[in-house]
Structure formats: structure tokens, C-alpha cells
Amino acid sequence: MSSTTAAELEQLAEGGAVRKKISETLTYRDMDGMIDNLWSVLYTTGYLTGYVDRDGMYILRIPNREVQEIFETDIIDWFNRTVRQDRESGECFHQL
């Protein structure tokens, strides 16, 4: 996961919006792998709300205060743990 994603998560937590392509037909198998799927999962589960712009991209925001609190604690914490694990895995891989 990239620093761009971290910045976008922070932008949402601060009340901003992000512009993303969303797939509303994800399966559980699709949830791993691509960071783009993170945005689709957050949107389809209601953690983000949005509308489609002229180009077919979604403008996403956090919908309310309750989700805002969950987002600030749980989602950003999960992201930070995932990034840390990815780095550790990458470092182990480079040592082989």
C-alpha cells in the first residue's frame, strides 16, 4: 500500500473527498491484492458515500460522525498495521 493511499485516508478523515473508480460487483476473493478494491469495499459497505462524476469516477466522502469516528480509529489503524506488515515482509524477502 502506498503513501498516496495514506494521504487519501487522512484527507477523508479531515473531512475531504477522494476521486476513485469503484467496482460494485466485488467478491470476497477480490478484496485482497489491489488497493483499488479497498475503496470499493469501503463504499459498498457504507463507510464511504459518494456520487459519480461526468467521467464515471466516484467522489467519495465519509457519510457521518459515527463513521468518522470509526474511520479515525479503526480504518486508519488497520491501514498503518497493514503497511507495517508489508514493509516487514518486503524486508524479509529482500534478505533472502
C-alpha atoms as one frame of an Amber mdcrd trajectory, in Angstrom:
protein
   0.000   0.000   0.000   1.297   3.399  -0.883   1.886   6.702   0.827  -0.682
   8.116  -1.608  -3.328   5.880  -0.053  -2.297   7.007   3.427  -2.608  10.638
   2.363  -6.039   9.956   0.862  -7.225   8.244   4.047  -6.051  11.251   6.046
  -7.766  13.579   3.598 -11.051  11.742   4.175 -10.552  11.781   7.945 -10.130
  15.554   7.763 -13.488  15.942   6.003 -12.238  15.957   2.426 -13.115  13.803
  -0.557 -11.248  11.487  -2.910 -11.937  10.596  -6.537 -11.831   6.854  -7.271
 -13.006   4.151  -9.629 -15.423   1.841  -7.804 -16.444  -1.719  -8.572 -19.830
  -2.529  -7.080 -19.523  -6.206  -8.011 -16.600  -7.284  -5.817 -16.493 -10.766
  -4.386 -14.636 -11.751  -1.228 -11.843 -13.181  -3.390 -11.344  -9.741  -4.938
 -10.782  -7.998  -1.604  -7.097  -8.898  -1.380  -4.495  -7.726  -3.785  -5.331
  -4.358  -5.286  -5.571  -1.146  -3.297  -8.400  -0.017  -5.585 -10.516  -2.740
  -4.002 -10.157  -1.022  -0.620 -12.129   1.952  -1.913 -14.809  -0.300  -3.404
 -15.180  -2.238  -0.148 -15.426   0.951   1.921 -18.019   2.336  -0.497 -20.194
  -0.763  -0.836 -20.218  -1.352   2.936 -21.314   2.215   3.689 -18.110   3.524
   5.250 -17.892   5.961   2.345 -20.642   7.609   0.359 -20.370   9.316  -2.970
 -21.638  10.260  -6.358 -20.488   9.599  -9.900 -18.934  12.465 -11.843 -19.045
  13.003 -15.620 -16.103  10.668 -16.185 -17.652   7.754 -14.284 -15.390   8.258
 -11.271 -16.796   8.353  -7.741 -16.296  11.330  -5.463 -16.135   9.693  -2.028
 -16.639  11.124   1.461 -17.238   9.842   4.972 -21.030   9.990   5.422 -21.496
  10.929   9.105 -19.932  11.492  12.509 -20.315   7.867  13.651 -18.439   6.549
  10.638 -15.928   9.384  11.022 -15.052   8.087  14.497 -14.695   4.510  13.248
 -12.638   5.727  10.330 -10.232   7.729  12.510  -9.642   4.862  14.916 -10.151
   1.524  13.210  -9.617   2.017   9.483  -6.531   4.199   9.700  -5.115   1.932
  12.412  -5.733  -1.125  10.192  -4.042   0.618   7.274  -0.990   1.515   9.363
  -0.667  -2.068  10.647  -1.002  -3.438   7.108   1.669  -1.100   5.775   3.998
  -2.065   8.620   3.449  -5.789   7.914   4.006  -5.263   4.178   7.288  -3.482
   4.898   8.431  -6.233   7.246   7.517  -8.899   4.672   9.357  -6.960   1.984
  12.440  -6.613   4.130  12.455 -10.358   4.839  12.063 -11.047   1.128  14.993
  -8.792   0.215  17.203 -10.596   2.733  16.691 -13.977   1.022
